[in-house]
């Protein structure tokens, strides 16, 4: 509930879609939450599947979340390179840096083997 979120006052919020990010930023009921005030609301990335749904991409979710929650500890982690390597190894898909960046920025689904 809104009341519970206000009580918890999280520093970071991870949601399941970019639409939910917009909802939190644009709904005045959430303006008192630190994560909203500080623009620290992030959509779960989506590649072949949403990363947070027990898929083969879930290891990427851990790297992504680690970089969000502990940016100093993971400042040298190049997530774009990790994605490119991961999708090549596990999906036999040659991802571009632009596609990797789009996924990390909450962009549309990239289906292995298909071009947009």
C-alpha positions as a Markdown table, in Angstrom:
| # | Residue | x | y | z |
|---|---|---|---|---|
| 1 | Unk | 0.0 | 0.0 | 0.0 |
| 2 | Unk | 1.0 | 3.6 | -0.4 |
| 3 | Unk | 1.0 | 4.0 | 3.4 |
| 4 | Unk | 3.3 | 1.1 | 3.9 |
| 5 | Unk | 5.8 | 2.4 | 1.3 |
| 6 | Unk | 5.7 | 5.8 | 3.0 |
| 7 | Unk | 6.5 | 4.2 | 6.3 |
| 8 | Unk | 9.3 | 2.1 | 4.9 |
| 9 | Unk | 10.7 | 5.0 | 2.9 |
| 10 | Unk | 13.0 | 2.9 | 0.7 |
| 11 | Unk | 16.1 | 4.4 | -0.8 |
| 12 | Unk | 15.8 | 2.3 | -4.0 |
| 13 | Unk | 12.7 | 0.7 | -5.6 |
| 14 | Unk | 12.8 | -1.9 | -8.4 |
| 15 | Unk | 9.5 | -2.3 | -10.3 |
| 16 | Unk | 8.6 | -4.7 | -13.1 |
| 17 | Unk | 8.0 | -2.3 | -15.9 |
| 18 | Unk | 8.9 | 1.2 | -17.1 |
| 19 | Unk | 5.2 | 2.2 | -16.8 |
| 20 | Unk | 5.5 | 1.6 | -13.1 |
| 21 | Unk | 8.5 | 3.9 | -12.9 |
| 22 | Unk | 6.4 | 6.7 | -14.5 |
| 23 | Unk | 3.5 | 5.9 | -12.1 |
| 24 | Unk | 5.6 | 6.4 | -9.0 |
| 25 | Unk | 7.2 | 9.6 | -10.3 |
| 26 | Unk | 4.0 | 11.1 | -11.5 |
| 27 | Unk | 1.7 | 10.1 | -8.6 |
| 28 | Unk | 1.8 | 12.8 | -5.8 |
| 29 | Unk | 1.0 | 10.2 | -3.2 |
| 30 | Unk | 4.6 | 8.8 | -3.6 |
| 31 | Unk | 6.5 | 12.1 | -3.6 |
| 32 | Unk | 7.6 | 11.7 | 0.1 |
| 33 | Unk | 9.4 | 8.5 | -0.6 |
| 34 | Unk | 13.2 | 8.9 | -0.8 |
| 35 | Unk | 13.6 | 6.6 | -3.8 |
| 36 | Unk | 11.1 | 8.7 | -5.7 |
| 37 | Unk | 12.5 | 12.1 | -4.6 |
| 38 | Unk | 16.0 | 11.0 | -5.5 |
| 39 | Unk | 15.0 | 9.3 | -8.9 |
| 40 | Unk | 16.1 | 5.9 | -7.7 |
| 41 | Unk | 13.2 | 3.8 | -9.1 |
| 42 | Unk | 14.3 | 1.3 | -11.7 |
| 43 | Unk | 12.4 | -1.1 | -14.1 |
| 44 | Unk | 13.5 | -4.7 | -14.0 |
| 45 | Unk | 15.4 | -5.3 | -17.3 |
| 46 | Unk | 13.9 | -7.5 | -20.0 |
| 47 | Unk | 15.9 | -9.4 | -22.5 |
| 48 | Unk | 14.5 | -12.7 | -23.8 |
| 49 | Unk | 12.4 | -12.7 | -20.6 |
| 50 | Unk | 11.9 | -10.4 | -17.6 |
| 51 | Unk | 15.1 | -11.0 | -15.5 |
| 52 | Unk | 13.3 | -11.2 | -12.2 |
| 53 | Unk | 11.1 | -14.2 | -13.1 |
| 54 | Unk | 13.2 | -17.3 | -12.5 |
| 55 | Unk | 14.7 | -17.4 | -16.0 |
| 56 | Unk | 18.1 | -18.2 | -17.4 |
| 57 | Unk | 18.8 | -14.5 | -17.3 |
| 58 | Unk | 18.4 | -14.2 | -13.6 |
| 59 | Unk | 22.2 | -14.2 | -13.0 |
| 60 | Unk | 22.2 | -10.9 | -14.9 |
| 61 | Unk | 19.6 | -9.5 | -12.5 |
| 62 | Unk | 22.0 | -10.1 | -9.6 |
| 63 | Unk | 24.8 | -8.2 | -11.4 |
| 64 | Unk | 22.4 | -5.4 | -12.3 |
| 65 | Unk | 21.0 | -5.1 | -8.8 |
| 66 | Unk | 24.4 | -5.2 | -7.2 |
| 67 | Unk | 25.5 | -2.2 | -9.4 |
| 68 | Unk | 22.4 | -0.3 | -8.3 |
| 69 | Unk | 22.6 | -1.0 | -4.6 |
| 70 | Unk | 26.4 | -0.9 | -4.3 |
| 71 | Unk | 27.7 | 1.4 | -7.1 |
| 72 | Unk | 31.1 | 2.0 | -5.5 |
| 73 | Unk | 31.8 | -1.7 | -5.0 |
| 74 | Unk | 30.8 | -2.5 | -8.6 |
| 75 | Unk | 32.0 | 0.6 | -10.3 |
| 76 | Unk | 34.4 | -1.5 | -12.5 |
| 77 | Unk | 31.6 | -3.9 | -13.6 |
| 78 | Unk | 30.9 | -3.3 | -17.3 |
| 79 | Unk | 27.3 | -4.6 | -17.5 |
| 80 | Unk | 27.1 | -4.0 | -21.3 |
| 81 | Unk | 30.0 | -6.3 | -21.8 |
| 82 | Unk | 28.5 | -8.9 | -19.4 |
| 83 | Unk | 25.3 | -8.9 | -21.3 |
| 84 | Unk | 27.0 | -9.3 | -24.7 |
| 85 | Unk | 29.1 | -12.2 | -23.3 |
| 86 | Unk | 26.1 | -13.8 | -21.6 |
| 87 | Unk | 23.7 | -13.7 | -24.6 |
| 88 | Unk | 26.4 | -15.0 | -26.9 |
| 89 | Unk | 27.2 | -17.9 | -24.6 |
| 90 | Unk | 23.7 | -19.0 | -23.5 |
| 91 | Unk | 21.5 | -17.8 | -26.4 |
| 92 | Unk | 24.1 | -17.9 | -29.3 |
| 93 | Unk | 23.0 | -14.3 | -30.0 |
| 94 | Unk | 25.5 | -11.6 | -31.0 |
| 95 | Unk | 24.1 | -8.6 | -29.1 |
| 96 | Unk | 25.3 | -5.1 | -29.9 |
| 97 | Unk | 26.3 | -2.5 | -27.2 |
| 98 | Unk | 23.2 | -0.5 | -28.2 |
| 99 | Unk | 20.9 | -3.5 | -27.5 |
| 100 | Unk | 22.6 | -4.1 | -24.2 |
| 101 | Unk | 22.2 | -0.5 | -23.2 |
| 102 | Unk | 18.6 | -0.5 | -24.3 |
| 103 | Unk | 17.9 | -3.6 | -22.0 |
| 104 | Unk | 19.7 | -1.9 | -19.1 |
| 105 | Unk | 17.7 | 1.3 | -19.7 |
| 106 | Unk | 14.4 | -0.6 | -19.5 |
| 107 | Unk | 13.8 | -0.7 | -23.3 |
| 108 | Unk | 11.8 | -3.2 | -25.3 |
| 109 | Unk | 12.3 | -6.9 | -25.3 |
| 110 | Unk | 15.1 | -8.1 | -27.5 |
| 111 | Unk | 14.4 | -11.6 | -28.8 |
| 112 | Unk | 17.5 | -13.7 | -29.4 |
| 113 | Unk | 17.8 | -14.3 | -33.1 |
| 114 | Unk | 15.6 | -11.5 | -34.1 |
| 115 | Unk | 16.4 | -7.9 | -35.2 |
| 116 | Unk | 14.2 | -5.0 | -34.2 |
